[in-house]
């Protein structure tokens, strides 16, 4: 297990961090238009007058693009894969891919969220391969 510095939360991100500790993935959603957005903001991108709601998503998506990091953060074992995942609900989420060899990764491959504990109080979402079920 890699140990990171404690996460600094604020009122905006606190629900997201709490849900991750419970093994749930939340994304912001405009309650009027239905538009999804990631990363968290205190307003909806499609209507600045509306405050978004946090909604649990299914955690399924597809690899939109990815990069293999051979040298990077000194606390992560290289190589690791940084990926932009298009969630089924629509937004793109930056994360890591786990549980697959680099040569198995393809653009458009189905993935699902998993949660890794980084310390006793923090979990992060990563994505693993998903079969067509």
N, C-alpha and C positions, 0 to 999 in steps of 0.2 A: 504494500500500500504506500502510495506517495503521500507525503504530508505537505500541505501548503499552509501559508499564512492564513489566519482566520479571515473569513469572508466578512466584509463590511456591508451590512444591510441598511436600507433606509425604508421609509414608509412605502415607497413605490415597489421595491423588490422583495420586501418581507414575505408576501404571500407565496411568491415563486420559490424562495428558499425553503419555506416551511413545507410546501407540497413536495419538493424534491426529497426531503428527509422522510416523507411518508411514502415515497415511491410513486408519486403522481407527477405528470408533466402538465403545466399550465401555460397557456398562451393568451395574450390579450385579444379581446373581441369587441367590436362596436355593437352595442345592444340594439341600435336603431337600423344601421345599414347591413349588419352581418359581416362586415369586413374584419379580417384577421390581421394582426400585426405582430411582428417580432423584430426587434428587441423592445423591451418595456419602455413606455413613455407615459406621461401623465395626461395625454390627450390622444384622441383618435386621429390618425393620419388623414382620413378622408373627411373629417369634420372636427376642426380644432375646438369647437364648443362642447363636444361630448367627451366625457371621461370613459375610458375603456373598462370593461369588466374582465376579470381573470376567469378563464374557462378551462376545464380539464379537457385535453385532447387525447385521441386514441393512442398516439405514440408511434404510428406507422408512417412511413414515408419512403422516398426514393433518393438515392444519391444524385444530387444535381451536379456537383463537381467535387474534386478532392485534390489534395496535395500531400505527398509523402515528405515529411520533415526528417531530414537526416541529421541536422545539427540544430538544436534549438534550446529550449528551456533546460537548464542544467538539472532540474529535478525530475524530468521525464526521461524515460528510457527511449532512445532513438534507435531505429526510426519509429515514428508514429504517424498516424494518418489524420489530418485535419480535413473535415468534410463539410460541405454545405448540403444540408438535407432539406428537401422539399417535403414538408409534412402533408398528410392527406388533406388537412383543412386548408392548405394553401401557402402559409408563410414559409420562408426559408430560415433555417436555424443552423448556426455554426456550431460544430461539435467535433468529436473524435469518433473514428470507427474502431471497433474492437472485435475480436473473435474471428478474424479472417486474415489470410495472408494477403500481402499487397497485390500479388498477381491474380488474386480472385476478385478484386474490386472492379466493378464496371459502372459507368454512368448509367443511371436508371435502375440499378439493382434495388430490390426491396429490402428495407431495413426496419427495425423496430427499436424503440428506446429501451435502454437498460440503465441502471443507476449504480454508480460506483461511489463508495464512501471514501472521502479524502481525509477526514479526521472524524472524531467522535460526534461532531455537530454538523457536518457538511456532506452532502451528496451532490454529485454532478451527473447530468444526463450524457450518455454516450449511445451510439447506435451499433447494433449487431445485425448480421444477416437474418433475413426472414424468408421463409418458404412461401410459395404461392398458395395460401390456404384461404 
